[in-house]
Amino acid sequence: MAEARVAGHAIGQPCLPAALERAFERHARRFGHDVSRLRDGPELVSYPVVPSVAAVRALSAATPGQRRRRQQVFFNPVIELRRSIGQGVHDRLEAAVFADGTIDPADQARTGLENIRTQAGVPVEVYFYPAGHAFFNDENLIGTYDEDAAKTAWNRTLEFLRSALAQHEKTPAG
């Protein structure tokens, strides 16, 4: 009887060089996986929570030279242009992990909000405005008042309150 093979490798046999096989096993165990199930069974999907960017970086097998080459991809004018129009968060977070970049505080806030949306169980709307601190305060002394952003934010706030209060009025007291 012939041995079952996939991509030239016997099923259940390592198909990576020994050093990579050990790294794979080490990472699998860090995430609580049974290595033999990963090797011999169907595809497994997990959603690990990693406590920090440093911890995620530790999972990467990239060399310092590879990280420098990745920096050329991630840190360029196109990525900066996408930032200016509110896009590219994923690219910048990848850059922080895989190219030793830093996480922009606004990107970190957006990522945290995605977690809130996922966990809330109810619709959550969040808006970011291309304006500075205190953009709503028309008397601020730091010069960051932004009339258009303030009007948009105020109209959205009023609409939210109207909608929430209308829902509340429809709900019987109990």
ChimeraX commands (.cxc) that place a marker at each C-alpha (Angstrom):
marker #1 position 0.00,0.00,0.00 radius 0.5
marker #1 position 1.36,3.44,-0.98 radius 0.5
marker #1 position 2.09,6.05,1.66 radius 0.5
marker #1 position -0.28,9.05,1.63 radius 0.5
marker #1 position 1.57,12.19,0.60 radius 0.5
marker #1 position 0.74,15.89,0.30 radius 0.5
marker #1 position 3.06,18.22,-1.61 radius 0.5
marker #1 position 5.69,15.49,-1.64 radius 0.5
marker #1 position 5.64,14.96,2.14 radius 0.5
marker #1 position 4.20,11.96,3.95 radius 0.5
marker #1 position 1.10,12.92,5.94 radius 0.5
marker #1 position 1.99,13.28,9.60 radius 0.5
marker #1 position 5.67,13.88,8.83 radius 0.5
marker #1 position 7.30,17.29,9.30 radius 0.5
marker #1 position 7.51,19.24,6.05 radius 0.5
marker #1 position 9.58,22.10,7.47 radius 0.5
marker #1 position 13.31,22.22,8.16 radius 0.5
marker #1 position 14.03,21.07,11.72 radius 0.5
marker #1 position 14.62,24.60,13.10 radius 0.5
marker #1 position 11.33,25.89,11.69 radius 0.5
marker #1 position 9.52,22.77,12.87 radius 0.5
marker #1 position 10.74,23.46,16.44 radius 0.5
marker #1 position 9.67,27.11,16.16 radius 0.5
marker #1 position 6.24,26.01,14.90 radius 0.5
marker #1 position 5.84,23.61,17.83 radius 0.5
marker #1 position 6.97,26.26,20.32 radius 0.5
marker #1 position 4.44,28.80,18.98 radius 0.5
marker #1 position 1.66,26.22,18.86 radius 0.5
marker #1 position 2.24,25.32,22.50 radius 0.5
marker #1 position 2.32,29.02,23.48 radius 0.5
marker #1 position -1.21,29.27,22.09 radius 0.5
marker #1 position -2.32,26.14,23.90 radius 0.5
marker #1 position -2.57,23.91,20.82 radius 0.5
marker #1 position -2.00,20.18,20.74 radius 0.5
marker #1 position 0.85,19.92,18.20 radius 0.5
marker #1 position -0.13,16.41,17.08 radius 0.5
marker #1 position -3.68,17.60,16.30 radius 0.5
marker #1 position -2.26,20.45,14.25 radius 0.5
marker #1 position -0.06,18.05,12.29 radius 0.5
marker #1 position -2.47,15.19,11.77 radius 0.5
marker #1 position -5.94,16.67,11.95 radius 0.5
marker #1 position -8.04,19.15,10.06 radius 0.5
marker #1 position -7.27,22.85,9.94 radius 0.5
marker #1 position -7.62,24.52,13.33 radius 0.5
marker #1 position -8.49,28.18,13.82 radius 0.5
marker #1 position -7.84,30.08,17.01 radius 0.5
marker #1 position -8.19,33.68,18.10 radius 0.5
marker #1 position -5.45,34.24,20.64 radius 0.5
marker #1 position -5.21,37.39,22.70 radius 0.5
marker #1 position -1.65,38.66,22.73 radius 0.5
marker #1 position -0.94,41.22,25.45 radius 0.5
marker #1 position 1.40,43.57,23.61 radius 0.5
marker #1 position 3.09,44.48,20.35 radius 0.5
marker #1 position 6.34,43.11,21.79 radius 0.5
marker #1 position 4.65,39.75,22.40 radius 0.5
marker #1 position 3.38,39.68,18.81 radius 0.5
marker #1 position 6.83,40.61,17.52 radius 0.5
marker #1 position 8.24,37.65,19.44 radius 0.5
marker #1 position 6.08,35.37,17.28 radius 0.5
marker #1 position 7.69,36.60,14.07 radius 0.5
marker #1 position 10.69,34.74,12.74 radius 0.5
marker #1 position 11.85,37.80,10.76 radius 0.5
marker #1 position 15.51,38.68,10.94 radius 0.5
marker #1 position 16.66,42.29,11.53 radius 0.5
marker #1 position 17.48,42.55,7.81 radius 0.5
marker #1 position 14.00,41.39,6.85 radius 0.5
marker #1 position 12.49,43.93,9.22 radius 0.5
marker #1 position 14.55,46.72,7.60 radius 0.5
marker #1 position 13.31,45.67,4.14 radius 0.5
marker #1 position 9.74,45.65,5.44 radius 0.5
marker #1 position 10.23,49.19,6.72 radius 0.5
marker #1 position 10.78,50.32,3.12 radius 0.5
marker #1 position 7.38,48.84,2.23 radius 0.5
marker #1 position 5.44,50.10,5.23 radius 0.5
marker #1 position 6.97,53.52,5.79 radius 0.5
marker #1 position 6.42,55.34,2.55 radius 0.5
marker #1 position 4.39,58.29,1.21 radius 0.5
marker #1 position 1.47,56.10,0.08 radius 0.5
marker #1 position 0.88,54.80,3.61 radius 0.5
marker #1 position 1.09,58.38,4.95 radius 0.5
marker #1 position -1.40,59.56,2.31 radius 0.5
marker #1 position -3.82,56.79,3.34 radius 0.5
marker #1 position -3.48,57.95,6.96 radius 0.5
marker #1 position -4.55,61.45,5.96 radius 0.5
marker #1 position -7.85,60.09,4.59 radius 0.5
marker #1 position -8.50,57.71,7.48 radius 0.5
marker #1 position -7.30,54.53,5.79 radius 0.5
marker #1 position -4.37,52.19,6.19 radius 0.5
marker #1 position -4.81,51.35,9.88 radius 0.5
marker #1 position -4.20,47.67,9.14 radius 0.5
marker #1 position -1.01,48.49,7.21 radius 0.5
marker #1 position 0.32,50.68,10.00 radius 0.5
marker #1 position -0.42,48.07,12.67 radius 0.5
marker #1 position 1.37,45.47,10.56 radius 0.5
marker #1 position 4.28,47.88,10.29 radius 0.5
marker #1 position 4.41,48.22,14.07 radius 0.5
marker #1 position 4.60,44.46,14.47 radius 0.5
marker #1 position 6.62,43.27,11.50 radius 0.5
marker #1 position 8.84,46.25,10.71 radius 0.5
marker #1 position 9.56,47.57,14.21 radius 0.5
marker #1 position 7.35,50.61,13.72 radius 0.5
marker #1 position 5.42,52.41,16.42 radius 0.5
marker #1 position 1.68,52.47,16.87 radius 0.5
marker #1 position 0.09,55.84,16.31 radius 0.5
marker #1 position -2.18,56.71,19.29 radius 0.5
marker #1 position -5.12,57.32,16.93 radius 0.5
marker #1 position -4.66,53.87,15.38 radius 0.5
marker #1 position -4.47,52.34,18.85 radius 0.5
marker #1 position -7.75,54.06,19.75 radius 0.5
marker #1 position -9.41,52.78,16.57 radius 0.5
marker #1 position -8.23,49.24,17.29 radius 0.5
marker #1 position -9.60,49.44,20.83 radius 0.5
marker #1 position -12.92,50.66,19.46 radius 0.5
marker #1 position -13.12,47.69,17.10 radius 0.5
marker #1 position -12.80,45.45,20.15 radius 0.5
marker #1 position -15.58,47.40,21.88 radius 0.5
marker #1 position -17.81,47.02,18.82 radius 0.5
marker #1 position -17.19,43.29,18.74 radius 0.5
marker #1 position -17.87,42.79,22.44 radius 0.5
marker #1 position -20.78,45.23,22.91 radius 0.5
marker #1 position -23.45,43.08,21.31 radius 0.5
marker #1 position -25.26,46.22,20.15 radius 0.5
marker #1 position -24.52,48.64,17.32 radius 0.5
marker #1 position -21.78,51.12,18.22 radius 0.5
marker #1 position -21.01,54.14,16.07 radius 0.5
marker #1 position -17.78,56.06,16.56 radius 0.5
marker #1 position -16.60,59.03,14.55 radius 0.5
marker #1 position -13.13,60.46,14.20 radius 0.5
marker #1 position -12.74,64.02,13.04 radius 0.5
marker #1 position -9.73,65.36,11.14 radius 0.5
marker #1 position -9.34,68.09,13.73 radius 0.5
marker #1 position -7.16,68.89,16.69 radius 0.5
marker #1 position -7.83,68.76,20.40 radius 0.5
marker #1 position -10.77,70.94,21.53 radius 0.5
marker #1 position -12.00,71.32,17.94 radius 0.5
marker #1 position -15.55,71.84,19.26 radius 0.5
marker #1 position -14.66,74.75,21.57 radius 0.5
marker #1 position -15.09,77.99,19.62 radius 0.5
marker #1 position -13.43,79.97,22.42 radius 0.5
marker #1 position -10.31,77.83,22.81 radius 0.5
marker #1 position -7.04,79.69,22.98 radius 0.5
marker #1 position -4.99,77.06,21.19 radius 0.5
marker #1 position -6.56,77.77,17.81 radius 0.5
marker #1 position -7.90,74.32,17.03 radius 0.5
marker #1 position -11.59,75.20,16.70 radius 0.5
marker #1 position -12.92,73.62,13.50 radius 0.5
marker #1 position -16.35,74.97,12.60 radius 0.5
marker #1 position -17.21,72.27,10.03 radius 0.5
marker #1 position -16.15,69.39,12.29 radius 0.5
marker #1 position -17.95,70.98,15.26 radius 0.5
marker #1 position -21.20,71.35,13.29 radius 0.5
marker #1 position -20.99,67.76,12.05 radius 0.5
marker #1 position -20.29,66.45,15.56 radius 0.5
marker #1 position -23.13,68.50,17.06 radius 0.5
marker #1 position -25.64,67.31,14.44 radius 0.5
marker #1 position -24.61,63.69,14.98 radius 0.5
marker #1 position -24.92,64.12,18.75 radius 0.5
marker #1 position -28.41,65.60,18.48 radius 0.5
marker #1 position -29.52,62.85,16.09 radius 0.5
marker #1 position -28.19,60.18,18.44 radius 0.5
marker #1 position -30.03,61.71,21.41 radius 0.5
marker #1 position -33.27,62.05,19.42 radius 0.5
marker #1 position -33.06,58.42,18.36 radius 0.5
marker #1 position -32.11,57.10,21.81 radius 0.5
marker #1 position -34.85,59.08,23.54 radius 0.5
marker #1 position -37.44,57.98,20.99 radius 0.5
marker #1 position -36.47,54.34,21.64 radius 0.5
marker #1 position -36.68,54.94,25.39 radius 0.5
marker #1 position -40.18,56.47,25.09 radius 0.5
marker #1 position -41.37,53.39,23.16 radius 0.5
marker #1 position -40.10,51.02,25.87 radius 0.5
marker #1 position -42.75,50.34,28.54 radius 0.5
marker #1 position -41.69,51.20,32.08 radius 0.5
marker #1 position -41.11,48.09,34.05 radius 0.5
marker link #1:1,2 radius 0.2
marker link #1:2,3 radius 0.2
marker link #1:3,4 radius 0.2
marker link #1:4,5 radius 0.2
marker link #1:5,6 radius 0.2
marker link #1:6,7 radius 0.2
marker link #1:7,8 radius 0.2
marker link #1:8,9 radius 0.2
marker link #1:9,10 radius 0.2
marker link #1:10,11 radius 0.2
marker link #1:11,12 radius 0.2
marker link #1:12,13 radius 0.2
marker link #1:13,14 radius 0.2
marker link #1:14,15 radius 0.2
marker link #1:15,16 radius 0.2
marker link #1:16,17 radius 0.2
marker link #1:17,18 radius 0.2
marker link #1:18,19 radius 0.2
marker link #1:19,20 radius 0.2
marker link #1:20,21 radius 0.2
marker link #1:21,22 radius 0.2
marker link #1:22,23 radius 0.2
marker link #1:23,24 radius 0.2
marker link #1:24,25 radius 0.2
marker link #1:25,26 radius 0.2
marker link #1:26,27 radius 0.2
marker link #1:27,28 radius 0.2
marker link #1:28,29 radius 0.2
marker link #1:29,30 radius 0.2
marker link #1:30,31 radius 0.2
marker link #1:31,32 radius 0.2
marker link #1:32,33 radius 0.2
marker link #1:33,34 radius 0.2
marker link #1:34,35 radius 0.2
marker link #1:35,36 radius 0.2
marker link #1:36,37 radius 0.2
marker link #1:37,38 radius 0.2
marker link #1:38,39 radius 0.2
marker link #1:39,40 radius 0.2
marker link #1:40,41 radius 0.2
marker link #1:41,42 radius 0.2
marker link #1:42,43 radius 0.2
marker link #1:43,44 radius 0.2
marker link #1:44,45 radius 0.2
marker link #1:45,46 radius 0.2
marker link #1:46,47 radius 0.2
marker link #1:47,48 radius 0.2
marker link #1:48,49 radius 0.2
marker link #1:49,50 radius 0.2
marker link #1:50,51 radius 0.2
marker link #1:51,52 radius 0.2
marker link #1:52,53 radius 0.2
marker link #1:53,54 radius 0.2
marker link #1:54,55 radius 0.2
marker link #1:55,56 radius 0.2
marker link #1:56,57 radius 0.2
marker link #1:57,58 radius 0.2
marker link #1:58,59 radius 0.2
marker link #1:59,60 radius 0.2
marker link #1:60,61 radius 0.2
marker link #1:61,62 radius 0.2
marker link #1:62,63 radius 0.2
marker link #1:63,64 radius 0.2
marker link #1:64,65 radius 0.2
marker link #1:65,66 radius 0.2
marker link #1:66,67 radius 0.2
marker link #1:67,68 radius 0.2
marker link #1:68,69 radius 0.2
marker link #1:69,70 radius 0.2
marker link #1:70,71 radius 0.2
marker link #1:71,72 radius 0.2
marker link #1:72,73 radius 0.2
marker link #1:73,74 radius 0.2
marker link #1:74,75 radius 0.2
marker link #1:75,76 radius 0.2
marker link #1:76,77 radius 0.2
marker link #1:77,78 radius 0.2
marker link #1:78,79 radius 0.2
marker link #1:79,80 radius 0.2
marker link #1:80,81 radius 0.2
marker link #1:81,82 radius 0.2
marker link #1:82,83 radius 0.2
marker link #1:83,84 radius 0.2
marker link #1:84,85 radius 0.2
marker link #1:85,86 radius 0.2
marker link #1:86,87 radius 0.2
marker link #1:87,88 radius 0.2
marker link #1:88,89 radius 0.2
marker link #1:89,90 radius 0.2
marker link #1:90,91 radius 0.2
marker link #1:91,92 radius 0.2
marker link #1:92,93 radius 0.2
marker link #1:93,94 radius 0.2
marker link #1:94,95 radius 0.2
marker link #1:95,96 radius 0.2
marker link #1:96,97 radius 0.2
marker link #1:97,98 radius 0.2
marker link #1:98,99 radius 0.2
marker link #1:99,100 radius 0.2
marker link #1:100,101 radius 0.2
marker link #1:101,102 radius 0.2
marker link #1:102,103 radius 0.2
marker link #1:103,104 radius 0.2
marker link #1:104,105 radius 0.2
marker link #1:105,106 radius 0.2
marker link #1:106,107 radius 0.2
marker link #1:107,108 radius 0.2
marker link #1:108,109 radius 0.2
marker link #1:109,110 radius 0.2
marker link #1:110,111 radius 0.2
marker link #1:111,112 radius 0.2
marker link #1:112,113 radius 0.2
marker link #1:113,114 radius 0.2
marker link #1:114,115 radius 0.2
marker link #1:115,116 radius 0.2
marker link #1:116,117 radius 0.2
marker link #1:117,118 radius 0.2
marker link #1:118,119 radius 0.2
marker link #1:119,120 radius 0.2
marker link #1:120,121 radius 0.2
marker link #1:121,122 radius 0.2
marker link #1:122,123 radius 0.2
marker link #1:123,124 radius 0.2
marker link #1:124,125 radius 0.2
marker link #1:125,126 radius 0.2
marker link #1:126,127 radius 0.2
marker link #1:127,128 radius 0.2
marker link #1:128,129 radius 0.2
marker link #1:129,130 radius 0.2
marker link #1:130,131 radius 0.2
marker link #1:131,132 radius 0.2
marker link #1:132,133 radius 0.2
marker link #1:133,134 radius 0.2
marker link #1:134,135 radius 0.2
marker link #1:135,136 radius 0.2
marker link #1:136,137 radius 0.2
marker link #1:137,138 radius 0.2
marker link #1:138,139 radius 0.2
marker link #1:139,140 radius 0.2
marker link #1:140,141 radius 0.2
marker link #1:141,142 radius 0.2
marker link #1:142,143 radius 0.2
marker link #1:143,144 radius 0.2
marker link #1:144,145 radius 0.2
marker link #1:145,146 radius 0.2
marker link #1:146,147 radius 0.2
marker link #1:147,148 radius 0.2
marker link #1:148,149 radius 0.2
marker link #1:149,150 radius 0.2
marker link #1:150,151 radius 0.2
marker link #1:151,152 radius 0.2
marker link #1:152,153 radius 0.2
marker link #1:153,154 radius 0.2
marker link #1:154,155 radius 0.2
marker link #1:155,156 radius 0.2
marker link #1:156,157 radius 0.2
marker link #1:157,158 radius 0.2
marker link #1:158,159 radius 0.2
marker link #1:159,160 radius 0.2
marker link #1:160,161 radius 0.2
marker link #1:161,162 radius 0.2
marker link #1:162,163 radius 0.2
marker link #1:163,164 radius 0.2
marker link #1:164,165 radius 0.2
marker link #1:165,166 radius 0.2
marker link #1:166,167 radius 0.2
marker link #1:167,168 radius 0.2
marker link #1:168,169 radius 0.2
marker link #1:169,170 radius 0.2
marker link #1:170,171 radius 0.2
marker link #1:171,172 radius 0.2
marker link #1:172,173 radius 0.2
marker link #1:173,174 radius 0.2
view
